[in-house]
Amino acid sequence: MALDMFQYARNLIQKHQTHDVEEILDALGICIHSFPMYGIRGLYKWLDGWPTVFVDSGLEYHERQFVLAHELAHFLFHRGQNRVFLD
C-alpha cells in the first residue's frame, strides 16, 4: 500500500503541476480553514457536505505542508472517516 500512496502522490503532483499541498487541496475542492489550535495540528472532516481541513495557524511552512498532506491522505484513502492529527 505504501508504494501505491507514493505513486498516487507523484501522480497528483504531476497532474496539478505543483508540490504545494495547499494548491492541490484547493484544486480538489477541499476547504482549508486555518486558526490557532491547541494540541491538534490538523483535522479532516466533512462539513455541510464539503470536505474540509482545519490546520493550526501557528505551524511553520514545512510543518503546515506535512499536516496538510496528512489530512489530504485521509481524504484520498479514508473518505468516510473523520480523523484528528494529535501532537
Phi, psi and omega per residue, in radians:
M1 nan -0.682 -3.096
A2 -1.030 -0.771 3.117
L3 -1.107 -0.629 3.085
D4 -1.089 -0.690 3.119
M5 -1.122 -0.750 3.133
F6 -1.112 -0.731 3.109
Q7 -1.153 -0.689 3.100
Y8 -1.059 -0.765 3.119
A9 -1.091 -0.782 3.102
R10 -1.050 -0.699 3.122
N11 -1.124 -0.714 3.101
L12 -1.104 -0.775 3.128
I13 -1.050 -0.785 3.138
Q14 -1.154 -0.784 -3.119
K15 -1.077 -0.745 -3.065
H16 -1.676 -0.022 3.072
Q17 0.956 0.690 3.109
T18 -2.754 2.657 3.000
H19 -1.707 -0.125 -3.086
D20 -1.298 1.980 -3.056
V21 -1.105 -0.632 3.139
E22 -1.090 -0.693 3.091
E23 -1.136 -0.689 3.126
I24 -1.168 -0.774 3.094
L25 -1.016 -0.788 3.135
D26 -1.068 -0.767 3.132
A27 -1.105 -0.516 3.123
L28 -1.493 -0.007 3.112
G29 1.376 0.419 3.138
I30 -1.652 2.130 3.137
C31 -1.248 2.428 3.094
I32 -2.102 2.229 3.070
H33 -2.133 2.244 -3.096
S34 -2.082 2.194 3.081
F35 -2.806 2.886 -3.121
P36 -1.058 2.266 3.096
M37 -2.286 2.413 -3.067
Y38 -1.986 2.040 -3.139
G39 1.486 -0.104 3.100
I40 -2.279 2.222 3.128
R41 -1.591 -0.544 -3.118
G42 -2.764 2.771 -3.127
L43 -2.618 2.290 3.055
Y44 -1.917 2.313 -3.075
K45 -2.732 2.573 2.951
W46 -1.474 2.172 -3.091
L47 -2.242 2.006 -3.111
D48 0.927 0.693 3.084
G49 1.453 0.077 -3.138
W50 -2.048 2.377 3.024
P51 -1.180 2.295 -3.014
T52 -2.396 2.433 3.054
V53 -2.076 2.282 3.008
F54 -1.874 2.344 -3.100
V55 -2.368 2.488 3.134
D56 -1.130 2.168 -3.112
S57 -1.253 -0.204 -3.131
G58 -1.520 0.054 -3.094
L59 -1.376 2.544 2.987
E60 -1.229 2.838 -3.040
Y61 -0.913 -0.909 -3.060
H62 -1.168 -0.662 3.096
E63 -1.183 -0.679 3.092
R64 -1.060 -0.777 3.117
Q65 -1.058 -0.729 3.126
F66 -1.086 -0.825 -3.128
V67 -1.121 -0.757 3.120
L68 -1.097 -0.682 3.099
A69 -1.126 -0.688 3.104
H70 -1.070 -0.800 -3.138
E71 -1.204 -0.613 3.051
L72 -1.049 -0.706 3.115
A73 -1.084 -0.642 3.064
H74 -1.081 -0.737 3.115
F75 -1.080 -0.769 -3.056
L76 -1.306 -0.656 -2.983
F77 -1.970 -0.194 -3.103
H78 -2.451 0.867 -2.986
R79 -0.977 -0.604 -3.078
G80 -1.449 0.060 -3.036
Q81 -2.080 2.534 2.993
N82 -1.742 2.368 -3.065
R83 -2.321 2.688 3.078
V84 -2.111 2.351 3.080
F85 -1.766 1.742 -3.051
L86 -1.579 2.645 3.011
D87 -1.176 nan nan
